[in-house]
Amino acid sequence: MGNCLSLNDDVSKKRKALPIETSFKLPSPLPVWPSGGGFGSGTIDLGELQLRQISSLNKVWATHEGGPDNVGASFFHPLQIPQGFFMLGCYAQSNNAPLYGWVLIAKDDQLGTLSKPLDYTLIWSSESLKIKQDGFGYFWLPIAPDGYKPTGLVVTNSPNKPSLDILRCVRSDLTDLYQTDSWIWGPGKAIDPNAFNIFSLKPSNRGTQAMSVSVGTFLAQNGIGNSTNNISCLKNVNPLNLSYMPNLNQIQAIFQAYSPLIYFHPDEVYLSSSVTWFFTNGALLYKQGDESNPIPIDPTGSNLPQGGLNDGEYWLDLPVDNNSKERVKKGDLEGSEVYLHVKPMLGATFTDIAIWVFCPFNGAAKAKVGLINIPLGKIGEHVGDWEHITLRVSNFSGELWGVYFSQHSGGTWFNASELEFQNGNRVVGYASLHGHAMYSKPGLVLQGNGGIGIRNDCAKSKMVLDTGNEFSVMAAEYLGTDIVEPGWLNYMRKWGPKISYDLNDEIKKVEKILPGKLKTAFQKFVNSLPNEVLGEEGPTGPKVKNSWDADES
C-alpha cells in the first residue's frame, strides 16, 4: 500500500519537515562480523518459526498533530518481504524523531504454525477527527482462528478491509504476554484515557532466562476498558538453541565497533581505574569483629569471600596510609579497564553487552536549591563506585538498536537514533561530576523536583575513558566454560565501608546558608534520598545488581 496523498497538498508543501521524514542510519556501515553460528545471518529460528527483522518500511498513514510534542505519528507496513514470509503487524512511531524501527516477519517452519486471519474488525478510524492528517487512517484487528493469536494490527488508508493474505496469526503456544511501553500517539497533546491512543509494546517477561520475543508492533486503546489487549508477542520455544548469540570473536568485534567513549567532567577529581589496580595499590578487605586486621587483596580478587549474601560481615576500603588513600581515590584513568557482561535478551533475538566501569571513590554531591548551588559536605561520598552502560544489539544483523545509561539506582534507555556518535559508530557517554552517573548528553540533570535536587553535571573534557582500549569479558553464561569469571565478580559484599557521619549535622551546615522557606523543603528532600545516593554505604558489585539477570529498567 502506497502513501496516501494529503488533502491539503499546498499546505503540506509549506509545512516544516518533520524528523520522521528522515530515516536514521548509523554513521558508518556495519562491519563484516567474524563467522560462526547464526549471529548476524539475518534469520533466527525460534524452533517452529523462522523470523526476519525488517526495517524497510512504507508509510501508509500519518497525522501531523497530537501525541508527544504535538507533531503526530506515522504508520507503516514492512517492505521487501521475501517469498514464504508474512507480515505479523504494522509499525508505528511518533513524528518527533527520525524513522528508526523494525517489525518482525515470519515463515512457517512446520505446517500449522501460522494461519490467515478469519476476518478483520475495524477498531477505529480517523474520519471524524478534526486534525491535520494525510487522508484517513483505519485500524484493523485480525480475528484469529481458534488456537491462534494476532501479534499486531493492520493500518490502511482505505475503508476497505485488508486482504486476508497479507498477514498471519501465530499459534497460541508460540506467543506470550505484552505490556505497554511508551505513548506513541493520541489526538491530544497528552494522554486522554477516554480517547484513542497508540502505545509501543514490550514483552511482560524479560530477562536472561525469559523467552518472550518482541514483534515491534503496537497496541491501540480506544477509550477506557476498550483495548486490543489480545495482541501478543512471540515466544522462543527453543531456549537451548543459543546459536544466534555471538561467539567470543564476534563479541570482540561488536564491542570494537560500538565501544563507548565516556567523557568525565573537566572538574572531576575521582576517575576510573581497573579493579586490579585498586587491589594492587593497597585496597583492603575488612571482616566484622576483626577490623584491626584488614587483609591485602590478591590482584585477581581470589582471596575475597565468594558467594553468600550481602550480610555486612565483609567490606572493602581504601589504604590506611593517608597519602596512598588520596592517590587511590583519584583512580588511574590511563590504565582503566572495563568489564563486559554479555547476555541474551528478548528470547535471544538481541544481545545485551553491559559495560561495567569501576571508580575507587565517589565524591561528595552538590545540591541545587532554587537558584543556589550548595556543596553537601560528606553527603554522597563513598568508596567503590560501579556504574554501567548497556549496548543492545540485534542478533539478526549485529546492528546497535539501543543503549542504556545507568544513573545511581536507576537509568534510561535511548534508541540509537537519539545518541551521539564519534569515530564511526562509537557511542558517546558522559559521567556526572563526582557521582559518575551515565548520561547521553552534556549538561545538568537535576535529581529531584520543585527546583530542589542533587546536581548531575556532565561536560566534555580531555579526560575520556576509551572503553575499547582495555576491556575483558567477565561473564557470558551462555558460552559456558569459554569464559572464566574473575574471583572478585563473585564477591557479594560491599565495595566500601558504611560511613559513619551525622546526616543531620551535614544538613544543618547546609541550612545555615539557606533562606528560611527553603530549609524545610531541603531537609525533606535529603531525607527522601536512598542510602546509595547519600553515600552512607559502599555499593555492591555488578553481580548483585537487579539488572544482572533482568532487563534494564
BALO-267432 format. One record per residue (C-alpha): chain; residue number from 1; x, y, z. Coordinates in steps of 0.1 Angstrom, whole numbers, plus 5000, padded with zeros to 4 digits. Each point is the difference from the previous one (the first is absolute). Example, Ala and Ser with C-alpha at 12.3 -4.5 7.8 and 13.67 -1.06 7.14 Angstrom:
! residues 2
<'A'; 1; <5123; 4955; 5078>>
<'A'; 2; <5014; 5034; 4993>>
END
This chain:
! residues 553
<'A'; 1; <5000; 5000; 5000>>
<'A'; 2; <5015; 5034; 4990>>
<'A'; 3; <5000; 5032; 5019>>
<'A'; 4; <4966; 5018; 5001>>
<'A'; 5; <5001; 5035; 4984>>
<'A'; 6; <4993; 5029; 5024>>
<'A'; 7; <4966; 5017; 4996>>
<'A'; 8; <5018; 5033; 5001>>
<'A'; 9; <5030; 4996; 4977>>
<'A'; 10; <5008; 5037; 5000>>
<'A'; 11; <5001; 5002; 5038>>
<'A'; 12; <5019; 4968; 5002>>
<'A'; 13; <5028; 5014; 4977>>
<'A'; 14; <5003; 5031; 5021>>
<'A'; 15; <5002; 4983; 5034>>
<'A'; 16; <5032; 4994; 5018>>
<'A'; 17; <5015; 4966; 4994>>
<'A'; 18; <4995; 4976; 5029>>
<'A'; 19; <5029; 4980; 5015>>
<'A'; 20; <4983; 4967; 4989>>
<'A'; 21; <5004; 5010; 4964>>
<'A'; 22; <5037; 4991; 5003>>
<'A'; 23; <5010; 4964; 5005>>
<'A'; 24; <5027; 4995; 5027>>
<'A'; 25; <5030; 4981; 4991>>
<'A'; 26; <5031; 4993; 5021>>
<'A'; 27; <5029; 5023; 4989>>
<'A'; 28; <5020; 4972; 4985>>
<'A'; 29; <4991; 4967; 4982>>
<'A'; 30; <5000; 4969; 5021>>
<'A'; 31; <5032; 4980; 4999>>
<'A'; 32; <5001; 4964; 4987>>
<'A'; 33; <4996; 4980; 5032>>
<'A'; 34; <5023; 4970; 5007>>
<'A'; 35; <4985; 4967; 4989>>
<'A'; 36; <4984; 4974; 5022>>
<'A'; 37; <4965; 4990; 5011>>
<'A'; 38; <4970; 5019; 4989>>
<'A'; 39; <5008; 5035; 5013>>
<'A'; 40; <4995; 5027; 4974>>
<'A'; 41; <4986; 4976; 4975>>
<'A'; 42; <4967; 5019; 4995>>
<'A'; 43; <4977; 4971; 5011>>
<'A'; 44; <4993; 4986; 5034>>
<'A'; 45; <4982; 4966; 5006>>
<'A'; 46; <4979; 4999; 5031>>
<'A'; 47; <4994; 4963; 4997>>
<'A'; 48; <4970; 4999; 4978>>
<'A'; 49; <5001; 5035; 4986>>
<'A'; 50; <5026; 5018; 4979>>
<'A'; 51; <5002; 5037; 5005>>
<'A'; 52; <5015; 5030; 4983>>
<'A'; 53; <5003; 5035; 5012>>
<'A'; 54; <4988; 5026; 4974>>
<'A'; 55; <5010; 5037; 5003>>
<'A'; 56; <4990; 5009; 4964>>
<'A'; 57; <4966; 5016; 5006>>
<'A'; 58; <4973; 5015; 4978>>
<'A'; 59; <4979; 5028; 5015>>
<'A'; 60; <4962; 4994; 4998>>
<'A'; 61; <4985; 5028; 5020>>
<'A'; 62; <5012; 5029; 5022>>
<'A'; 63; <4986; 5027; 5023>>
<'A'; 64; <5017; 5033; 5004>>
<'A'; 65; <4988; 5010; 5034>>
<'A'; 66; <4993; 4983; 5033>>
<'A'; 67; <5023; 4977; 5020>>
<'A'; 68; <5035; 5008; 5014>>
<'A'; 69; <5010; 5036; 4990>>
<'A'; 70; <4967; 5003; 4983>>
<'A'; 71; <5015; 4990; 4966>>
<'A'; 72; <4980; 4969; 4993>>
<'A'; 73; <5010; 4965; 4991>>
<'A'; 74; <5006; 4978; 4969>>
<'A'; 75; <4989; 4964; 4993>>
<'A'; 76; <5019; 4975; 4978>>
<'A'; 77; <4998; 4967; 4983>>
<'A'; 78; <5033; 4979; 4996>>
<'A'; 79; <5015; 5000; 4965>>
<'A'; 80; <5020; 4975; 4981>>
<'A'; 81; <4985; 4969; 5016>>
<'A'; 82; <5017; 4969; 4986>>
<'A'; 83; <4980; 4971; 4985>>
<'A'; 84; <4985; 4978; 5026>>
<'A'; 85; <5001; 5027; 5027>>
<'A'; 86; <4970; 5019; 5013>>
<'A'; 87; <4993; 5033; 5019>>
<'A'; 88; <4990; 4996; 5036>>
<'A'; 89; <4989; 5036; 5006>>
<'A'; 90; <5007; 5036; 4991>>
<'A'; 91; <5026; 5024; 5015>>
<'A'; 92; <4991; 5034; 5016>>
<'A'; 93; <5023; 5029; 5011>>
<'A'; 94; <4996; 5035; 5013>>
<'A'; 95; <5010; 5027; 4975>>
<'A'; 96; <5023; 5016; 5024>>
<'A'; 97; <5030; 4978; 4992>>
<'A'; 98; <5017; 4987; 4968>>
<'A'; 99; <4985; 4968; 4987>>
<'A'; 100; <5017; 4972; 5018>>
<'A'; 101; <4982; 4968; 5007>>
<'A'; 102; <4992; 4965; 4989>>
<'A'; 103; <4975; 4972; 5000>>
<'A'; 104; <5004; 4963; 4997>>
<'A'; 105; <4987; 4979; 4972>>
<'A'; 106; <4995; 4962; 5003>>
<'A'; 107; <5002; 4969; 4979>>
<'A'; 108; <4983; 4967; 5009>>
<'A'; 109; <5027; 4975; 5009>>
<'A'; 110; <4974; 4973; 5007>>
<'A'; 111; <4965; 4999; 4984>>
<'A'; 112; <4975; 5016; 5023>>
<'A'; 113; <5023; 5024; 5019>>
<'A'; 114; <4984; 5030; 4981>>
<'A'; 115; <4964; 5005; 4989>>
<'A'; 116; <4982; 5026; 4979>>
<'A'; 117; <4975; 5021; 5021>>
<'A'; 118; <4964; 4991; 4996>>
<'A'; 119; <4990; 5036; 4997>>
<'A'; 120; <5008; 5036; 5012>>
<'A'; 121; <4982; 5022; 5024>>
<'A'; 122; <5002; 5038; 4995>>
<'A'; 123; <5009; 5013; 5034>>
<'A'; 124; <5004; 5036; 4991>>
<'A'; 125; <5002; 5025; 4971>>
<'A'; 126; <5011; 5036; 4999>>
<'A'; 127; <4970; 5011; 4978>>
<'A'; 128; <4984; 5021; 5027>>
<'A'; 129; <5033; 5014; 5013>>
<'A'; 130; <5005; 5038; 4994>>
<'A'; 131; <5038; 5000; 4998>>
<'A'; 132; <5027; 5003; 4974>>
<'A'; 133; <5003; 4966; 4984>>
<'A'; 134; <5009; 4983; 4967>>
<'A'; 135; <4966; 4989; 4990>>
<'A'; 136; <4984; 4976; 5024>>
<'A'; 137; <5014; 4971; 5019>>
<'A'; 138; <4983; 4967; 5009>>
<'A'; 139; <5011; 4976; 5027>>
<'A'; 140; <4991; 4963; 4996>>
<'A'; 141; <5003; 4972; 5025>>
<'A'; 142; <5005; 4966; 4984>>
<'A'; 143; <4975; 4974; 5012>>
<'A'; 144; <5021; 4969; 5007>>
<'A'; 145; <4988; 4964; 4996>>
<'A'; 146; <4996; 4979; 5031>>
<'A'; 147; <5035; 4991; 5014>>
<'A'; 148; <5016; 5031; 4984>>
<'A'; 149; <5007; 5036; 5011>>
<'A'; 150; <5007; 5032; 4981>>
<'A'; 151; <5033; 5017; 5007>>
<'A'; 152; <4992; 5034; 4985>>
<'A'; 153; <4974; 5022; 4983>>
<'A'; 154; <4997; 5010; 4963>>
<'A'; 155; <4997; 5037; 4991>>
<'A'; 156; <4985; 5011; 4967>>
<'A'; 157; <4992; 5032; 4983>>
<'A'; 158; <4968; 4985; 4986>>
<'A'; 159; <4967; 4990; 5016>>
<'A'; 160; <5003; 4966; 4981>>
<'A'; 161; <5011; 4971; 5021>>
<'A'; 162; <5036; 4989; 4995>>
<'A'; 163; <5006; 4968; 4981>>
<'A'; 164; <5000; 4968; 5022>>
<'A'; 165; <5032; 4990; 4981>>
<'A'; 166; <5023; 5028; 5012>>
<'A'; 167; <5002; 4990; 5037>>
<'A'; 168; <5003; 4969; 5021>>
<'A'; 169; <4989; 4992; 5035>>
<'A'; 170; <5023; 4978; 5022>>
<'A'; 171; <4991; 4967; 5018>>
<'A'; 172; <4992; 5008; 5036>>
<'A'; 173; <5027; 4979; 5016>>
<'A'; 174; <5027; 5020; 4981>>
<'A'; 175; <4987; 5033; 5015>>
<'A'; 176; <5004; 5019; 5033>>
<'A'; 177; <4987; 5030; 5018>>
<'A'; 178; <5008; 5037; 4991>>
<'A'; 179; <4998; 5031; 5021>>
<'A'; 180; <4999; 5037; 4989>>
<'A'; 181; <5033; 5018; 4998>>
<'A'; 182; <4998; 5037; 4989>>
<'A'; 183; <4973; 5022; 4985>>
<'A'; 184; <5002; 5004; 4962>>
<'A'; 185; <4969; 5020; 4992>>
<'A'; 186; <4966; 5012; 5009>>
<'A'; 187; <4979; 5029; 4987>>
<'A'; 188; <5011; 5023; 5029>>
<'A'; 189; <5033; 5014; 5013>>
<'A'; 190; <4998; 4977; 5030>>
<'A'; 191; <4985; 4965; 5006>>
<'A'; 192; <4962; 5002; 5002>>
<'A'; 193; <4988; 4966; 5014>>
<'A'; 194; <4966; 5005; 4984>>
<'A'; 195; <5014; 5005; 4965>>
<'A'; 196; <5017; 4978; 4975>>
<'A'; 197; <5037; 4995; 5009>>
<'A'; 198; <5030; 4981; 4985>>
<'A'; 199; <5027; 4985; 5021>>
<'A'; 200; <5032; 4981; 4992>>
<'A'; 201; <5003; 4966; 5016>>
<'A'; 202; <5026; 4979; 5018>>
<'A'; 203; <4997; 4964; 5012>>
<'A'; 204; <4987; 4996; 5036>>
<'A'; 205; <5027; 4973; 5007>>
<'A'; 206; <5035; 5014; 4994>>
<'A'; 207; <5034; 4989; 5012>>
<'A'; 208; <5028; 4976; 4992>>
<'A'; 209; <4977; 4969; 5006>>
<'A'; 210; <4968; 5015; 4985>>
<'A'; 211; <4992; 4987; 4965>>
<'A'; 212; <4975; 5027; 4990>>
<'A'; 213; <5008; 5017; 4966>>
<'A'; 214; <4989; 5035; 4990>>
<'A'; 215; <4983; 5002; 4966>>
<'A'; 216; <5004; 5038; 4997>>
<'A'; 217; <4963; 5007; 4997>>
<'A'; 218; <4977; 5023; 5021>>
<'A'; 219; <4969; 5000; 5021>>
<'A'; 220; <4969; 5020; 4994>>
<'A'; 221; <4977; 5011; 5028>>
<'A'; 222; <4966; 5014; 4990>>
<'A'; 223; <4989; 5015; 5034>>
<'A'; 224; <5001; 4986; 5035>>
<'A'; 225; <4995; 4962; 5001>>
<'A'; 226; <4999; 4997; 4962>>
<'A'; 227; <5034; 4989; 4988>>
<'A'; 228; <5015; 4974; 4977>>
<'A'; 229; <5016; 4982; 5029>>
<'A'; 230; <4999; 4967; 4982>>
<'A'; 231; <5030; 5012; 4979>>
<'A'; 232; <5028; 4976; 5010>>
<'A'; 233; <5038; 4999; 4996>>
<'A'; 234; <5018; 4968; 4989>>
<'A'; 235; <5018; 4974; 5021>>
<'A'; 236; <5032; 4982; 4992>>
<'A'; 237; <4991; 4963; 5006>>
<'A'; 238; <5035; 4989; 4993>>
<'A'; 239; <5018; 5016; 5030>>
<'A'; 240; <5029; 4976; 5000>>
<'A'; 241; <5010; 5011; 4965>>
<'A'; 242; <5020; 5032; 5006>>
<'A'; 243; <5020; 4996; 4967>>
<'A'; 244; <4987; 5035; 4990>>
<'A'; 245; <5019; 5016; 5029>>
<'A'; 246; <5035; 5013; 4991>>
<'A'; 247; <5030; 4978; 5006>>
<'A'; 248; <5031; 5015; 5017>>
<'A'; 249; <5016; 5013; 4968>>
<'A'; 250; <4967; 5016; 4990>>
<'A'; 251; <4997; 5016; 5035>>
<'A'; 252; <5034; 5016; 4996>>
<'A'; 253; <4991; 5013; 4965>>
<'A'; 254; <4966; 5014; 5012>>
<'A'; 255; <5016; 5017; 5029>>
<'A'; 256; <5028; 5015; 4979>>
<'A'; 257; <4973; 5014; 4976>>
<'A'; 258; <4979; 5017; 5027>>
<'A'; 259; <5023; 5003; 5031>>
<'A'; 260; <4989; 5032; 5018>>
<'A'; 261; <5022; 5030; 5006>>
<'A'; 262; <4991; 5013; 5035>>
<'A'; 263; <5008; 5036; 5007>>
<'A'; 264; <5007; 5011; 5035>>
<'A'; 265; <4992; 5036; 5012>>
<'A'; 266; <5029; 5024; 4998>>
<'A'; 267; <4999; 5005; 5038>>
<'A'; 268; <5000; 4963; 5007>>
<'A'; 269; <5025; 4988; 5026>>
<'A'; 270; <4989; 4964; 5005>>
<'A'; 271; <5006; 4981; 4969>>
<'A'; 272; <4996; 4963; 4990>>
<'A'; 273; <5026; 4972; 5003>>
<'A'; 274; <5003; 4963; 4995>>
<'A'; 275; <4990; 4978; 5028>>
<'A'; 276; <5035; 4984; 5000>>
<'A'; 277; <5015; 5035; 5004>>
<'A'; 278; <4977; 5007; 5030>>
<'A'; 279; <5011; 4967; 5017>>
<'A'; 280; <5037; 5003; 4993>>
<'A'; 281; <5001; 5036; 5012>>
<'A'; 282; <4990; 4992; 5035>>
<'A'; 283; <4963; 4993; 5002>>
<'A'; 284; <4992; 4979; 5030>>
<'A'; 285; <4974; 4973; 5011>>
<'A'; 286; <4984; 5005; 5034>>
<'A'; 287; <4981; 4975; 5021>>
<'A'; 288; <4974; 5009; 5026>>
<'A'; 289; <5014; 4994; 5035>>
<'A'; 290; <5036; 5001; 4987>>
<'A'; 291; <5002; 5035; 4987>>
<'A'; 292; <5036; 5005; 5013>>
<'A'; 293; <5014; 4973; 4976>>
<'A'; 294; <4990; 5009; 4965>>
<'A'; 295; <5013; 4977; 4972>>
<'A'; 296; <5017; 5011; 4968>>
<'A'; 297; <4981; 4988; 4969>>
<'A'; 298; <5015; 4977; 4974>>
<'A'; 299; <5002; 5018; 4966>>
<'A'; 300; <4974; 4976; 4986>>
<'A'; 301; <4978; 5002; 5031>>
<'A'; 302; <5004; 4963; 5005>>
<'A'; 303; <5002; 5004; 5038>>
<'A'; 304; <4967; 5019; 5003>>
<'A'; 305; <4972; 4980; 5016>>
<'A'; 306; <4979; 4984; 4972>>
<'A'; 307; <4963; 4999; 4997>>
<'A'; 308; <4977; 5003; 5030>>
<'A'; 309; <4979; 5030; 5008>>
<'A'; 310; <5006; 5037; 5005>>
<'A'; 311; <4999; 4995; 5038>>
<'A'; 312; <5023; 5028; 5011>>
<'A'; 313; <5027; 4975; 5012>>
<'A'; 314; <5026; 5012; 4975>>
<'A'; 315; <5008; 5032; 4982>>
<'A'; 316; <5028; 5016; 4980>>
<'A'; 317; <5017; 5033; 5007>>
<'A'; 318; <5028; 5023; 4989>>
<'A'; 319; <5036; 4997; 5012>>
<'A'; 320; <5006; 5011; 5036>>
<'A'; 321; <5029; 5023; 4991>>
<'A'; 322; <4986; 5035; 4993>>
<'A'; 323; <5022; 5007; 4970>>
<'A'; 324; <4992; 4967; 4984>>
<'A'; 325; <4963; 5005; 5008>>
<'A'; 326; <4999; 5033; 4983>>
<'A'; 327; <5019; 4987; 4970>>
<'A'; 328; <4977; 4969; 4996>>
<'A'; 329; <4969; 5022; 5003>>
<'A'; 330; <5010; 5018; 4968>>
<'A'; 331; <5001; 4968; 4980>>
<'A'; 332; <5021; 4990; 4970>>
<'A'; 333; <4983; 5012; 4968>>
<'A'; 334; <5028; 4990; 4976>>
<'A'; 335; <5000; 4964; 5013>>
<'A'; 336; <4963; 4997; 5004>>
<'A'; 337; <4984; 4967; 4989>>
<'A'; 338; <4962; 4995; 4995>>
<'A'; 339; <4982; 4967; 5006>>
<'A'; 340; <4975; 4985; 4976>>
<'A'; 341; <4970; 4978; 5009>>
<'A'; 342; <4985; 4986; 4969>>
<'A'; 343; <4965; 4986; 5002>>
<'A'; 344; <4970; 4989; 4979>>
<'A'; 345; <4970; 5022; 5000>>
<'A'; 346; <4965; 4999; 4985>>
<'A'; 347; <5001; 4963; 4994>>
<'A'; 348; <5036; 5001; 4987>>
<'A'; 349; <4990; 5022; 4971>>
<'A'; 350; <5022; 5027; 5015>>
<'A'; 351; <5033; 5001; 5018>>
<'A'; 352; <5005; 5024; 5029>>
<'A'; 353; <5036; 5010; 5008>>
<'A'; 354; <5002; 5016; 5034>>
<'A'; 355; <5032; 5020; 5003>>
<'A'; 356; <5009; 5004; 5037>>
<'A'; 357; <5022; 5029; 5010>>
<'A'; 358; <5018; 5001; 5034>>
<'A'; 359; <5010; 5031; 5019>>
<'A'; 360; <5019; 4997; 5033>>
<'A'; 361; <4981; 5029; 5015>>
<'A'; 362; <4968; 5019; 4997>>
<'A'; 363; <5003; 5037; 5008>>
<'A'; 364; <4976; 5022; 5021>>
<'A'; 365; <4968; 5012; 4984>>
<'A'; 366; <4989; 5035; 4992>>
<'A'; 367; <4964; 5012; 5003>>
<'A'; 368; <4981; 5026; 4981>>
<'A'; 369; <4974; 5017; 5023>>
<'A'; 370; <4982; 5026; 4979>>
<'A'; 371; <5027; 5022; 4986>>
<'A'; 372; <5026; 4989; 5026>>
<'A'; 373; <5026; 4973; 4994>>
<'A'; 374; <5013; 4985; 5032>>
<'A'; 375; <5028; 4974; 5007>>
<'A'; 376; <4985; 4973; 5023>>
<'A'; 377; <5030; 4993; 5022>>
<'A'; 378; <5004; 4963; 5003>>
<'A'; 379; <4966; 4991; 4986>>
<'A'; 380; <5005; 4978; 4969>>
<'A'; 381; <5035; 4989; 5008>>
<'A'; 382; <5008; 4962; 5000>>
<'A'; 383; <5028; 4976; 4991>>
<'A'; 384; <4996; 4978; 4969>>
<'A'; 385; <4976; 5012; 4973>>
<'A'; 386; <4985; 4978; 4973>>
<'A'; 387; <4981; 5014; 4970>>
<'A'; 388; <4992; 4985; 4966>>
<'A'; 389; <4989; 5006; 4964>>
<'A'; 390; <4982; 4972; 4982>>
<'A'; 391; <5000; 4995; 4962>>
<'A'; 392; <4971; 4982; 4985>>
<'A'; 393; <5009; 4984; 4967>>
<'A'; 394; <4977; 4981; 4975>>
<'A'; 395; <5010; 4964; 4995>>
<'A'; 396; <4984; 5001; 4966>>
<'A'; 397; <5025; 5026; 4987>>
<'A'; 398; <5025; 5010; 5027>>
<'A'; 399; <4985; 5036; 4998>>
<'A'; 400; <4999; 5021; 5031>>
<'A'; 401; <4964; 5009; 5009>>
<'A'; 402; <5001; 5014; 5035>>
<'A'; 403; <5023; 5011; 5029>>
<'A'; 404; <4992; 5001; 5037>>
<'A'; 405; <5018; 5025; 5022>>
<'A'; 406; <5000; 4991; 5037>>
<'A'; 407; <4994; 5029; 5024>>
<'A'; 408; <5005; 4992; 5037>>
<'A'; 409; <4972; 4975; 5009>>
<'A'; 410; <4982; 5004; 4966>>
<'A'; 411; <5007; 5009; 4964>>
<'A'; 412; <4986; 5008; 4966>>
<'A'; 413; <4997; 4982; 4966>>
<'A'; 414; <5007; 5019; 4968>>
<'A'; 415; <4994; 4989; 4964>>
<'A'; 416; <5032; 5002; 4979>>
<'A'; 417; <4984; 5029; 4980>>
<'A'; 418; <5001; 5021; 5032>>
<'A'; 419; <5037; 4996; 5007>>
<'A'; 420; <5032; 5018; 4993>>
<'A'; 421; <5026; 4980; 4981>>
<'A'; 422; <5037; 5006; 4994>>
<'A'; 423; <5027; 4982; 4979>>
<'A'; 424; <4974; 4981; 4980>>
<'A'; 425; <4974; 4981; 5020>>
<'A'; 426; <5015; 5005; 5034>>
<'A'; 427; <4976; 5012; 5027>>
<'A'; 428; <5007; 5031; 5020>>
<'A'; 429; <4991; 5001; 5037>>
<'A'; 430; <5006; 5025; 5028>>
<'A'; 431; <5008; 4992; 5037>>
<'A'; 432; <4985; 5025; 5024>>
<'A'; 433; <5023; 5020; 5022>>
<'A'; 434; <5011; 4981; 5032>>
<'A'; 435; <4970; 4975; 4997>>
<'A'; 436; <5009; 4984; 4967>>
<'A'; 437; <4964; 4994; 4989>>
<'A'; 438; <4999; 4994; 4963>>
<'A'; 439; <4982; 5024; 4976>>
<'A'; 440; <4996; 5002; 4962>>
<'A'; 441; <5005; 5038; 4998>>
<'A'; 442; <5020; 5027; 5018>>
<'A'; 443; <4982; 5025; 5023>>
<'A'; 444; <4983; 4999; 5034>>
<'A'; 445; <4975; 4974; 5010>>
<'A'; 446; <4983; 5008; 5033>>
<'A'; 447; <4992; 4970; 5022>>
<'A'; 448; <4970; 5013; 5019>>
<'A'; 449; <4970; 5022; 4994>>
<'A'; 450; <4986; 5034; 5008>>
<'A'; 451; <5033; 5017; 4992>>
<'A'; 452; <5018; 4980; 5027>>
<'A'; 453; <5022; 4971; 4992>>
<'A'; 454; <5035; 4984; 4997>>
<'A'; 455; <5020; 5014; 4971>>
<'A'; 456; <5012; 4976; 4974>>
<'A'; 457; <5023; 5022; 4979>>
<'A'; 458; <5014; 4986; 4967>>
<'A'; 459; <5025; 5015; 4976>>
<'A'; 460; <5027; 4991; 4975>>
<'A'; 461; <5036; 5003; 5011>>
<'A'; 462; <5034; 4986; 4991>>
<'A'; 463; <4993; 4972; 5025>>
<'A'; 464; <4983; 4973; 4980>>
<'A'; 465; <4997; 4962; 5007>>
<'A'; 466; <5004; 4982; 4967>>
<'A'; 467; <4983; 4967; 5009>>
<'A'; 468; <5014; 4984; 4969>>
<'A'; 469; <5036; 5002; 5012>>
<'A'; 470; <4999; 4977; 5030>>
<'A'; 471; <4970; 4976; 5004>>
<'A'; 472; <4994; 4965; 5010>>
<'A'; 473; <4969; 4977; 4998>>
<'A'; 474; <4995; 4993; 5037>>
<'A'; 475; <4968; 4979; 4995>>
<'A'; 476; <4980; 4985; 4972>>
<'A'; 477; <4981; 4971; 5016>>
<'A'; 478; <4987; 4986; 4966>>
<'A'; 479; <5036; 4994; 4989>>
<'A'; 480; <5005; 4975; 5029>>
<'A'; 481; <5037; 4993; 5008>>
<'A'; 482; <5013; 5023; 4972>>
<'A'; 483; <4999; 5028; 5026>>
<'A'; 484; <5017; 4998; 5034>>
<'A'; 485; <4985; 5025; 5024>>
<'A'; 486; <5025; 5020; 5020>>
<'A'; 487; <5000; 4993; 5038>>
<'A'; 488; <4989; 5035; 5009>>
<'A'; 489; <4968; 4996; 4980>>
<'A'; 490; <4985; 4975; 5025>>
<'A'; 491; <5008; 5022; 5030>>
<'A'; 492; <4965; 5009; 5010>>
<'A'; 493; <5007; 5024; 5028>>
<'A'; 494; <5006; 5038; 5001>>
<'A'; 495; <5028; 5016; 4980>>
<'A'; 496; <5003; 5028; 5027>>
<'A'; 497; <4994; 5004; 5037>>
<'A'; 498; <4969; 5013; 5016>>
<'A'; 499; <5009; 5037; 5006>>
<'A'; 500; <4993; 5013; 5035>>
<'A'; 501; <4990; 5036; 4999>>
<'A'; 502; <4971; 5019; 5014>>
<'A'; 503; <4976; 5008; 4972>>
<'A'; 504; <4982; 5026; 5020>>
<'A'; 505; <5033; 5018; 5007>>
<'A'; 506; <5008; 5001; 4963>>
<'A'; 507; <4965; 5013; 4992>>
<'A'; 508; <5003; 5027; 5027>>
<'A'; 509; <5032; 5012; 4984>>
<'A'; 510; <4982; 5005; 4967>>
<'A'; 511; <4969; 5015; 5016>>
<'A'; 512; <5021; 5029; 5015>>
<'A'; 513; <5003; 5015; 4965>>
<'A'; 514; <4964; 4994; 4989>>
<'A'; 515; <4971; 5024; 5003>>
<'A'; 516; <4974; 4989; 5025>>
<'A'; 517; <4974; 4988; 4975>>
<'A'; 518; <5024; 4976; 4984>>
<'A'; 519; <5014; 4984; 5031>>
<'A'; 520; <4970; 4977; 5007>>
<'A'; 521; <4997; 4991; 4963>>
<'A'; 522; <5037; 4992; 4997>>
<'A'; 523; <4999; 4978; 5032>>
<'A'; 524; <4970; 4981; 4987>>
<'A'; 525; <5017; 4994; 4966>>
<'A'; 526; <5033; 4987; 5016>>
<'A'; 527; <4980; 4976; 5023>>
<'A'; 528; <4983; 4985; 4969>>
<'A'; 529; <5033; 4990; 4984>>
<'A'; 530; <5011; 4964; 5001>>
<'A'; 531; <5032; 4990; 5018>>
<'A'; 532; <5018; 4994; 4967>>
<'A'; 533; <4996; 5037; 4991>>
<'A'; 534; <5007; 5012; 5035>>
<'A'; 535; <5033; 4981; 5000>>
<'A'; 536; <4994; 4984; 5033>>
<'A'; 537; <5010; 4965; 4987>>
<'A'; 538; <5023; 4987; 4974>>
<'A'; 539; <4983; 4984; 4970>>
<'A'; 540; <4998; 4963; 4991>>
<'A'; 541; <5017; 4986; 4969>>
<'A'; 542; <4984; 4994; 4965>>
<'A'; 543; <4987; 4965; 5008>>
<'A'; 544; <4979; 5012; 5029>>
<'A'; 545; <4981; 5025; 4978>>
<'A'; 546; <4965; 4992; 4989>>
<'A'; 547; <5009; 5006; 4964>>
<'A'; 548; <5025; 4970; 5000>>
<'A'; 549; <4973; 4975; 4991>>
<'A'; 550; <4971; 5024; 4993>>
<'A'; 551; <4994; 5026; 4973>>
<'A'; 552; <5013; 5035; 5007>>
<'A'; 553; <4973; 5023; 5014>>
END
